[in-house]
């Protein structure tokens, strides 16, 4: 079994499931509620070219990825196998006909060539796997229109689950979820947005909270130096379209770098081929 490099940031599971209290009801009102048409087993068989291995010990469809998938570069040839499953599949009606949006989540479970199971503690330092697909009708079947089968999201080696599909453009939807990590008492979360871009998928990440959990920094006596700031997606602005997508409006409250923010508004615009862009002076995630 390959050794997993534990020098990476320690990631823990934070808030993984979106709810009305996180987005606000107005944003979730844009989510398509159309039922799926394919069983998960049938759909996974269709996606086998992207996840080609069947692990007989774990009885799961899987894929082995290189260590570079995690942003780790070392002399060792680190690889890890992910068991994958369908997290969401939703059919939506578009001006071009039906489209099936699919989200796949994968957990680190084994080493290269099924060389034993990976202990859960070894996977603590890595994100999990997610993949997104958009399928279009092909006679009585489906064919791939957009696909990015291997992206990173999640904590402790587990693929992020509980994704929501939301309408982000007049004729385009995207999967949205919240991801995060903790490192030596510092907690950071981000809103992850997956949107189709031609034959591929673009992943946008918007930091939406910072919190310094050091007890010596966040005591009542010195609370003024503690970062504690959050952003909430207020609405998807359907009144305008920029580079094909609706802008996203966020409201920020809290404290960062000794500065207080109260109901501060920021708008994120989509840039063609690059996803949603961070506005100038957006405070969450900035070091200075």
HUFEN-V648052 format. One record per backbone hydrogen bond with DSSP energy under -0.5 kcal/mol. NH is the residue of the N-H (numbers start at 0). CO is the residue of the C=O. E is the energy in kcal/mol with one decimal. If there is no record, write none. Layout:
# HUFEN-V648052
nh:NH co:CO e:E
nh:NH co:CO e:E
This chain:
# HUFEN-V648052
nh:4 co:2 e:-0.6
nh:7 co:4 e:-0.7
nh:10 co:123 e:-1.6
nh:15 co:13 e:-0.7
nh:17 co:15 e:-0.5
nh:17 co:161 e:-0.8
nh:21 co:18 e:-1.2
nh:22 co:18 e:-2.0
nh:23 co:19 e:-2.0
nh:26 co:23 e:-0.7
nh:27 co:23 e:-1.5
nh:28 co:24 e:-1.3
nh:29 co:26 e:-1.7
nh:30 co:27 e:-1.9
nh:42 co:38 e:-2.6
nh:43 co:39 e:-2.5
nh:44 co:40 e:-1.9
nh:45 co:41 e:-1.6
nh:46 co:42 e:-1.4
nh:47 co:44 e:-1.1
nh:49 co:46 e:-1.9
nh:50 co:46 e:-1.2
nh:52 co:61 e:-1.9
nh:54 co:52 e:-0.6
nh:54 co:59 e:-2.8
nh:55 co:53 e:-0.8
nh:58 co:54 e:-1.8
nh:59 co:54 e:-1.3
nh:61 co:52 e:-3.3
nh:62 co:81 e:-1.5
nh:64 co:79 e:-2.4
nh:66 co:77 e:-1.4
nh:68 co:65 e:-1.6
nh:69 co:66 e:-1.8
nh:70 co:67 e:-1.6
nh:71 co:66 e:-1.4
nh:73 co:71 e:-0.5
nh:77 co:75 e:-1.6
nh:79 co:64 e:-1.8
nh:80 co:109 e:-3.7
nh:81 co:62 e:-2.9
nh:82 co:106 e:-2.2
nh:83 co:60 e:-2.7
nh:84 co:104 e:-2.2
nh:86 co:84 e:-0.5
nh:86 co:102 e:-2.8
nh:87 co:102 e:-1.6
nh:89 co:100 e:-2.5
nh:91 co:98 e:-2.7
nh:93 co:91 e:-0.5
nh:93 co:96 e:-1.6
nh:96 co:93 e:-1.7
nh:98 co:91 e:-2.2
nh:99 co:134 e:-2.5
nh:100 co:89 e:-3.0
nh:100 co:98 e:-0.6
nh:101 co:132 e:-2.8
nh:102 co:87 e:-3.0
nh:103 co:130 e:-3.3
nh:104 co:84 e:-2.5
nh:105 co:128 e:-3.0
nh:106 co:82 e:-2.3
nh:107 co:156 e:-2.9
nh:108 co:80 e:-2.9
nh:109 co:80 e:-1.5
nh:110 co:115 e:-1.6
nh:113 co:110 e:-1.4
nh:114 co:111 e:-0.9
nh:115 co:113 e:-2.4
nh:117 co:108 e:-2.1
nh:121 co:118 e:-1.2
nh:122 co:118 e:-0.9
nh:123 co:120 e:-0.9
nh:124 co:121 e:-0.6
nh:125 co:122 e:-1.7
nh:127 co:157 e:-0.8
nh:128 co:105 e:-2.4
nh:129 co:150 e:-2.7
nh:130 co:103 e:-2.4
nh:131 co:147 e:-1.9
nh:132 co:101 e:-2.3
nh:133 co:145 e:-2.7
nh:134 co:99 e:-2.7
nh:135 co:142 e:-2.8
nh:136 co:97 e:-0.6
nh:137 co:140 e:-2.8
nh:140 co:137 e:-1.7
nh:142 co:135 e:-2.5
nh:144 co:133 e:-3.2
nh:145 co:133 e:-1.8
nh:146 co:198 e:-2.4
nh:147 co:131 e:-2.3
nh:150 co:129 e:-2.4
nh:150 co:148 e:-0.5
nh:152 co:127 e:-1.5
nh:154 co:157 e:-0.5
nh:155 co:123 e:-0.7
nh:156 co:125 e:-3.0
nh:157 co:154 e:-2.2
nh:159 co:152 e:-1.3
nh:163 co:175 e:-2.2
nh:165 co:163 e:-0.5
nh:165 co:173 e:-2.8
nh:166 co:29 e:-0.9
nh:167 co:165 e:-0.7
nh:167 co:171 e:-1.6
nh:168 co:171 e:-1.4
nh:171 co:168 e:-0.8
nh:173 co:165 e:-2.5
nh:174 co:193 e:-1.5
nh:175 co:163 e:-2.6
nh:176 co:191 e:-1.9
nh:178 co:189 e:-2.9
nh:180 co:187 e:-2.4
nh:181 co:9 e:-0.7
nh:182 co:185 e:-2.4
nh:185 co:182 e:-1.7
nh:186 co:184 e:-0.6
nh:186 co:210 e:-3.2
nh:187 co:180 e:-2.4
nh:188 co:208 e:-1.9
nh:189 co:178 e:-2.7
nh:190 co:205 e:-3.4
nh:191 co:176 e:-3.0
nh:191 co:189 e:-0.6
nh:192 co:203 e:-2.9
nh:193 co:174 e:-2.8
nh:194 co:192 e:-0.5
nh:194 co:201 e:-2.4
nh:195 co:172 e:-0.7
nh:196 co:199 e:-3.2
nh:199 co:196 e:-1.9
nh:201 co:194 e:-3.3
nh:203 co:192 e:-3.1
nh:203 co:201 e:-0.6
nh:205 co:190 e:-2.6
nh:206 co:204 e:-0.5
nh:207 co:188 e:-2.1
nh:208 co:188 e:-1.2
nh:209 co:228 e:-1.8
nh:210 co:186 e:-2.3
nh:211 co:226 e:-2.2
nh:212 co:184 e:-4.1
nh:212 co:210 e:-0.7
nh:216 co:213 e:-0.8
nh:217 co:213 e:-1.7
nh:221 co:218 e:-0.6
nh:222 co:219 e:-0.7
nh:224 co:221 e:-1.8
nh:225 co:222 e:-1.7
nh:227 co:254 e:-2.5
nh:228 co:209 e:-2.2
nh:229 co:252 e:-2.7
nh:230 co:207 e:-2.8
nh:231 co:250 e:-2.5
nh:233 co:231 e:-0.8
nh:233 co:248 e:-2.4
nh:234 co:248 e:-1.3
nh:236 co:234 e:-0.6
nh:236 co:246 e:-2.2
nh:237 co:235 e:-1.3
nh:239 co:236 e:-1.0
nh:241 co:244 e:-3.0
nh:244 co:241 e:-1.9
nh:245 co:167 e:-3.0
nh:246 co:236 e:-0.6
nh:247 co:267 e:-2.3
nh:248 co:234 e:-2.6
nh:249 co:247 e:-0.5
nh:249 co:265 e:-3.1
nh:250 co:231 e:-2.2
nh:251 co:263 e:-3.0
nh:252 co:229 e:-2.4
nh:253 co:260 e:-2.5
nh:254 co:227 e:-2.0
nh:255 co:258 e:-2.6
nh:258 co:255 e:-1.6
nh:260 co:253 e:-3.4
nh:263 co:251 e:-2.3
nh:265 co:249 e:-2.4
nh:267 co:247 e:-2.9
nh:268 co:266 e:-0.5
nh:270 co:274 e:-2.4
nh:273 co:270 e:-2.8
nh:274 co:270 e:-1.6
nh:276 co:268 e:-2.5
nh:281 co:278 e:-1.6
nh:285 co:282 e:-1.1
